[in-house]
Amino acid sequence: MDRLGAHAIVDVDGLRVTGVELVGETLAADLVVDASGRHSHSSEWLAHLGYAPPAEETIGVRISYATRFLRRRAEHLGGKRVALIGAHEPVWRFGVALAVEHDRWIVTQGGYFDDMPGSGDAAYLEFARTLAAPDIAELLAAAEPLTAPVGFGFPASRRSRYEHLARFPEGYLVFGDALCSFNPIYGQGMTAAALEAAALADCLTQGTRSLAPRFFAKASDIIDTPWQIAVGNDLRHPRLSHQQSAIGRFMNWYIGKVHHAGAIDPAVACAFLRVANLMEPPTQLFAGGTVLKVVRGNLRSRPRAPEDAPPAPRRAPARISETVD
């Protein structure tokens, strides 16, 4: 049987998985859950057992980023505790600074297609100065570094469509990042996994018969929203835009208007954050009141220039920066 490290599915009785094999022992189980993350080998295990592998959707973003800790003082960022600067054309780089325990900042910045800060303080600061807003560069210039930057790479967002399989063994499930691995810059993976756990608990209250198809259907509904948000935004990148659908292009256009209005209207910004954090469905951004605020925000922030006025300089994309209690 194929192995993933020290673990493998070891015994199938007809159509049922009955346990896992550890180093030197076998552990019987009524239910085996693959929560091994984005490097899951479930597809290979299922193929070994005679099951068809799930179809996969993959978006090769090649995200790279570097994270470090800084000492935090009350005056940093004007007293705010969060600064978030999204990636946007023409420089597809992002940054985030979060206040954490022990009077520290955790700062992460990076980019698409293997673009990340070089090693050393000067290179990390210089990278921050290329972001669409100056907040993080100003913080880096003012704060004492506590650690060196540590880099990480994420090759691709990947969604495995287990809900489409006609056959799947009893006593086995795939969960969390093993089911769908999101671009980590959106911070949705743990939230999606928590919602999947609640869905699994609900499925189990109805018994274990046909558990997998019932759970995968619920999990697919949960995954749809963060997948659409993450993938839709990533497909704005010119190296990925050929994969974008007409609906996706419209959504990106509208979300751009939401971001623009959200920079001056807190109600719009909160509506977007509630959707992005999976507290509300995306349809809430199309509710009448929100659409009206988006229209007003874009009209108010873009006054009509006189005909003889020179072209206005291109504005940097808005950033979300908020105070956290």
Rosetta blueprint (number, residue, H / E / L):
1 M L
2 D L
3 R L
4 L E
5 G L
6 A L
7 H E
8 A E
9 I E
10 V L
11 D L
12 V E
13 D E
14 G L
15 L L
16 R E
17 V E
18 T L
19 G E
20 V E
21 E E
22 L E
23 V L
24 G L
25 E E
26 T E
27 L E
28 A E
29 A L
30 D L
31 L L
32 V E
33 V E
34 D E
35 A L
36 S L
37 G H
38 R H
39 H H
40 S L
41 H L
42 S H
43 S H
44 E H
45 W H
46 L H
47 A H
48 H H
49 L L
50 G L
51 Y L
52 A L
53 P L
54 P L
55 A E
56 E E
57 E E
58 T E
59 I E
60 G L
61 V L
62 R L
63 I E
64 S E
65 Y E
66 A E
67 T E
68 R E
69 F E
70 L E
71 R E
72 R L
73 R L
74 A L
75 E L
76 H H
77 L H
78 G H
79 G H
80 K L
81 R L
82 V E
83 A E
84 L E
85 I E
86 G L
87 A L
88 H L
89 E L
90 P L
91 V L
92 W L
93 R E
94 F E
95 G E
96 V E
97 A E
98 L E
99 A E
100 V E
101 E L
102 H L
103 D L
104 R E
105 W E
106 I E
107 V E
108 T E
109 Q E
110 G E
111 G E
112 Y L
113 F L
114 D L
115 D L
116 M L
117 P L
118 G L
119 S L
120 G L
121 D H
122 A H
123 A H
124 Y H
125 L H
126 E H
127 F H
128 A H
129 R L
130 T L
131 L L
132 A L
133 A L
134 P L
135 D H
136 I H
137 A H
138 E H
139 L H
140 L H
141 A H
142 A H
143 A L
144 E L
145 P E
146 L L
147 T L
148 A L
149 P L
150 V E
151 G E
152 F E
153 G E
154 F E
155 P L
156 A L
157 S E
158 R E
159 R E
160 S E
161 R E
162 Y H
163 E H
164 H H
165 L L
166 A L
167 R L
168 F L
169 P L
170 E E
171 G L
172 Y E
173 L E
174 V E
175 F L
176 G H
177 D H
178 A H
179 L L
180 C E
181 S E
182 F L
183 N L
184 P H
185 I H
186 Y H
187 G L
188 Q L
189 G H
190 M H
191 T H
192 A H
193 A H
194 A H
195 L H
196 E H
197 A H
198 A H
199 A H
200 L H
201 A H
202 D H
203 C H
204 L H
205 T L
206 Q L
207 G L
208 T L
209 R L
210 S L
211 L H
212 A H
213 P H
214 R H
215 F H
216 F H
217 A H
218 K H
219 A H
220 S H
221 D H
222 I H
223 I H
224 D H
225 T H
226 P H
227 W H
228 Q H
229 I H
230 A H
231 V H
232 G H
233 N H
234 D H
235 L L
236 R L
237 H L
238 P L
239 R L
240 L L
241 S H
242 H H
243 Q H
244 Q L
245 S L
246 A H
247 I H
248 G H
249 R H
250 F H
251 M H
252 N H
253 W H
254 Y H
255 I H
256 G H
257 K H
258 V H
259 H H
260 H H
261 A H
262 G H
263 A L
264 I L
265 D L
266 P H
267 A H
268 V H
269 A H
270 C H
271 A H
272 F H
273 L H
274 R H
275 V H
276 A H
277 N L
278 L L
279 M L
280 E L
281 P L
282 P H
283 T H
284 Q H
285 L H
286 F H
287 A L
288 G H
289 G H
290 T H
291 V H
292 L H
293 K H
294 V H
295 V H
296 R H
297 G H
298 N H
299 L H
300 R H
301 S L
302 R L
303 P L
304 R L
305 A L
306 P L
307 E L
308 D L
309 A L
310 P L
311 P L
312 A L
313 P L
314 R L
315 R L
316 A L
317 P L
318 A L
319 R L
320 I E
321 S L
322 E L
323 T L
324 V L
325 D L
